[in-house]
């Protein structure tokens, strides 16, 4: 079932952060993104077994940024 199907089934209005110009979707397509207007990560639908809290989102992003900042073993 797609996110749009779930929203339709639950009667959720079509307007949400994903439609906003201030929403930056996750580039890896993991179903969440940064909402500048709400100043937080937003995930509207959490599939079973694949759920992260807001704190975990921030930690994941921080770890990814730190990982990119480290030099690769080949460069050392």
Backbone as a chain_set.jsonl record, in Angstrom:
{"seq": "XXXXXXXXXXXXXXXXXXXXXXXXXXXXXXXXXXXXXXXXXXXXXXXXXXXXXXXXXXXXXXXXXXXXXXXXXXXX", "coords": {"N": [[0.856, -1.178, 0.0], [0.604, 2.199, -0.856], [1.802, 5.414, 0.38], [0.039, 7.482, -0.336], [-2.314, 5.999, -0.753], [-2.816, 5.053, 1.835], [-3.267, 7.474, 3.19], [-5.572, 8.36, 1.825], [-7.357, 6.295, 2.512], [-7.558, 6.683, 5.265], [-8.741, 9.125, 5.335], [-7.289, 11.474, 5.447], [-6.562, 14.878, 4.914], [-5.387, 16.152, 1.749], [-3.499, 18.12, 1.919], [-0.37, 18.628, 3.231], [2.923, 18.598, 4.774], [4.51, 17.688, 2.672], [3.587, 18.951, 0.417], [4.412, 21.516, 0.649], [6.489, 24.33, -0.127], [8.603, 24.629, 1.548], [9.447, 22.176, 2.345], [11.847, 19.67, 2.447], [12.452, 16.799, 0.932], [13.755, 13.591, 1.907], [16.756, 12.737, 0.356], [17.321, 10.087, -0.22], [14.943, 8.839, -0.455], [13.429, 7.813, 1.758], [10.931, 8.29, 2.813], [10.567, 10.472, 4.545], [11.254, 13.845, 5.596], [12.804, 17.131, 5.909], [11.076, 19.714, 7.404], [11.036, 23.013, 6.97], [9.275, 24.974, 7.836], [8.071, 23.885, 10.143], [10.343, 23.353, 11.503], [11.504, 20.808, 11.944], [12.054, 17.225, 11.511], [9.866, 15.361, 9.451], [7.632, 12.711, 9.253], [5.042, 11.121, 7.859], [3.852, 8.637, 7.676], [4.438, 5.564, 9.119], [5.793, 2.635, 8.31], [5.254, -0.74, 9.481], [7.733, -2.008, 11.625], [9.662, -0.295, 10.634], [10.242, 2.207, 11.82], [11.156, 5.39, 13.095], [11.958, 7.6, 15.746], [11.633, 11.196, 16.257], [13.974, 12.078, 17.533], [15.733, 10.053, 16.809], [15.828, 10.487, 14.065], [17.24, 12.918, 13.958], [19.653, 12.073, 15.055], [20.452, 10.159, 13.166], [20.845, 11.798, 10.914], [22.932, 13.427, 11.879], [24.975, 11.528, 12.287], [25.331, 10.687, 9.651], [26.274, 13.076, 8.489], [28.649, 13.441, 9.935], [29.991, 11.154, 9.142], [30.439, 11.673, 6.417], [32.201, 13.761, 6.629], [34.585, 12.726, 7.516], [37.865, 11.716, 6.472], [38.51, 9.412, 3.815], [39.901, 6.056, 4.032], [41.633, 5.644, 1.89], [42.52, 8.176, 1.288], [44.207, 8.825, 3.295]], "CA": [[0.0, 0.0, 0.0], [1.411, 3.416, -0.925], [1.468, 6.46, 1.339], [-1.177, 8.163, -0.793], [-3.453, 5.106, -0.509], [-3.072, 5.057, 3.282], [-3.874, 8.769, 3.521], [-6.947, 8.354, 1.289], [-8.14, 5.353, 3.314], [-7.775, 7.269, 6.59], [-9.447, 10.396, 5.208], [-6.387, 12.585, 5.761], [-6.572, 15.874, 3.838], [-4.244, 16.079, 0.838], [-2.524, 19.155, 2.261], [0.562, 18.29, 4.299], [4.255, 19.184, 4.593], [5.102, 17.299, 1.388], [3.129, 19.886, -0.616], [4.923, 22.841, 0.983], [7.764, 24.7, -0.748], [9.642, 24.599, 2.579], [9.706, 20.781, 2.704], [12.953, 19.039, 1.727], [12.323, 15.345, 1.05], [15.003, 12.861, 2.071], [17.26, 12.411, -0.983], [17.379, 8.642, -0.416], [13.579, 8.355, -0.616], [13.001, 6.995, 2.891], [9.584, 8.643, 3.266], [10.502, 11.576, 5.493], [12.011, 15.003, 5.132], [12.936, 18.263, 6.825], [10.093, 20.775, 7.189], [11.574, 24.274, 7.469], [8.203, 25.71, 8.511], [7.892, 23.306, 11.475], [11.682, 23.227, 12.068], [11.669, 19.44, 12.43], [11.867, 16.161, 10.54], [8.466, 14.969, 9.355], [7.313, 11.436, 8.612], [3.599, 11.028, 8.049], [3.406, 7.251, 7.734], [5.514, 4.715, 9.599], [5.529, 1.22, 8.058], [5.585, -1.642, 10.586], [9.122, -2.436, 11.67], [10.558, 0.658, 9.979], [9.834, 3.471, 12.425], [12.184, 6.108, 13.848], [11.454, 8.783, 16.444], [12.256, 12.44, 15.814], [15.347, 12.11, 18.049], [16.539, 9.149, 15.993], [16.054, 11.159, 12.783], [18.312, 13.893, 14.138], [20.89, 11.324, 15.261], [20.812, 9.57, 11.875], [21.374, 12.874, 10.076], [24.215, 13.834, 12.439], [25.935, 10.464, 11.996], [25.613, 10.739, 8.213], [27.104, 14.249, 8.22], [29.974, 13.171, 10.483], [30.606, 10.136, 8.289], [30.89, 12.313, 5.18], [33.274, 14.704, 6.929], [35.822, 11.987, 7.787], [38.597, 11.327, 5.255], [38.463, 7.984, 3.513], [41.199, 5.399, 4.284], [42.481, 5.802, 0.711], [43.055, 9.535, 1.267], [45.17, 8.994, 4.396]], "C": [[0.901, 1.239, 0.0], [0.966, 4.415, 0.137], [0.179, 7.166, 0.935], [-2.423, 7.316, -0.56], [-3.827, 5.083, 0.972], [-3.767, 6.353, 3.685], [-5.319, 8.843, 3.04], [-7.854, 7.476, 2.141], [-8.484, 5.946, 4.677], [-8.48, 8.619, 6.532], [-8.606, 11.606, 5.568], [-6.423, 13.582, 4.609], [-5.289, 15.804, 3.009], [-3.155, 17.084, 1.194], [-1.652, 18.704, 3.427], [1.926, 18.877, 3.959], [4.863, 18.85, 3.232], [4.708, 18.238, 0.262], [3.719, 21.282, -0.446], [6.269, 23.094, 0.298], [8.914, 24.636, 0.25], [9.978, 23.179, 3.037], [10.82, 20.228, 1.825], [12.873, 17.535, 1.955], [13.697, 14.705, 1.201], [15.503, 12.435, 0.696], [17.33, 10.913, -1.264], [15.99, 8.012, -0.472], [13.058, 7.5, 0.514], [11.687, 7.451, 3.497], [9.51, 9.691, 4.348], [11.288, 12.742, 4.918], [12.048, 16.087, 6.185], [11.911, 19.317, 6.448], [10.65, 22.053, 7.811], [10.525, 25.048, 8.254], [7.992, 25.208, 9.939], [9.219, 23.134, 12.204], [11.896, 21.845, 12.688], [11.579, 18.453, 11.272], [10.421, 15.698, 10.605], [8.377, 13.621, 8.653], [5.851, 11.164, 8.904], [3.114, 9.594, 8.189], [4.601, 6.39, 8.121], [5.174, 3.258, 9.311], [5.932, 0.369, 9.263], [7.046, -2.064, 10.498], [10.115, -1.465, 11.061], [10.258, 2.055, 10.496], [10.988, 4.079, 13.188], [11.543, 7.302, 14.528], [12.148, 10.023, 15.902], [13.703, 12.508, 16.29], [16.251, 11.208, 17.215], [16.808, 9.76, 14.624], [17.225, 12.115, 12.896], [19.648, 13.187, 14.313], [21.366, 10.702, 13.952], [21.452, 10.631, 10.989], [22.755, 13.295, 10.563], [25.29, 12.798, 12.121], [26.302, 10.485, 10.523], [26.535, 11.91, 7.891], [28.514, 14.041, 8.751], [30.719, 12.154, 9.623], [31.141, 10.718, 6.996], [32.102, 13.204, 5.428], [34.612, 13.998, 7.168], [36.535, 11.651, 6.48], [38.514, 9.82, 5.05], [39.834, 7.363, 3.773], [42.166, 5.563, 3.108], [43.167, 7.168, 0.694], [44.137, 9.741, 2.314], [46.518, 8.459, 4.006]], "O": [[1.854, 1.313, 0.775], [-0.11, 4.279, 0.719], [-0.68, 7.419, 1.78], [-3.475, 7.848, -0.209], [-5.007, 5.091, 1.322], [-4.742, 6.332, 4.435], [-6.191, 9.33, 3.759], [-8.98, 7.858, 2.457], [-9.584, 5.733, 5.187], [-8.785, 9.198, 7.575], [-9.14, 12.647, 5.952], [-6.325, 13.185, 3.448], [-4.231, 15.438, 3.522], [-2.002, 16.907, 0.801], [-2.17, 18.426, 4.509], [2.065, 19.58, 2.958], [5.644, 19.635, 2.694], [5.411, 18.323, -0.745], [3.54, 22.139, -1.311], [7.086, 22.183, 0.162], [10.077, 24.594, -0.15], [10.711, 22.999, 4.009], [10.746, 20.309, 0.599], [13.188, 17.05, 3.041], [14.687, 15.221, 0.682], [14.749, 11.828, -0.065], [17.391, 10.508, -2.425], [15.867, 6.788, -0.529], [12.315, 6.55, 0.27], [11.356, 7.033, 4.607], [8.484, 9.801, 5.019], [11.914, 12.62, 3.866], [11.403, 15.978, 7.228], [11.875, 19.769, 5.303], [10.729, 22.168, 9.034], [10.854, 25.71, 9.237], [7.76, 26.005, 10.848], [9.234, 22.806, 13.39], [12.4, 21.724, 13.804], [11.095, 18.79, 10.191], [9.822, 15.649, 11.679], [8.972, 13.417, 7.594], [5.462, 10.994, 10.06], [2.054, 9.362, 8.771], [5.662, 6.486, 7.504], [4.334, 2.688, 10.007], [6.86, 0.729, 9.988], [7.535, -2.432, 9.43], [11.302, -1.779, 10.976], [10.046, 2.981, 9.713], [11.728, 3.363, 13.863], [10.674, 7.952, 13.947], [13.136, 9.919, 15.174], [14.576, 12.948, 15.541], [17.401, 11.555, 16.946], [17.893, 9.579, 14.072], [18.106, 12.129, 12.036], [20.664, 13.64, 13.785], [22.562, 10.719, 13.661], [22.492, 10.384, 10.379], [23.659, 13.5, 9.753], [26.398, 13.158, 11.726], [27.472, 10.318, 10.179], [27.473, 11.761, 7.108], [29.482, 14.421, 8.091], [31.924, 12.276, 9.403], [32.197, 10.296, 6.522], [32.935, 13.383, 4.539], [35.666, 14.621, 7.034], [35.883, 11.334, 5.486], [38.454, 9.054, 6.012], [40.839, 8.074, 3.738], [43.379, 5.615, 3.307], [44.264, 7.307, 0.152], [44.898, 10.707, 2.245], [47.457, 8.512, 4.801]]}, "num_chains": 1, "name": "protein.A"}
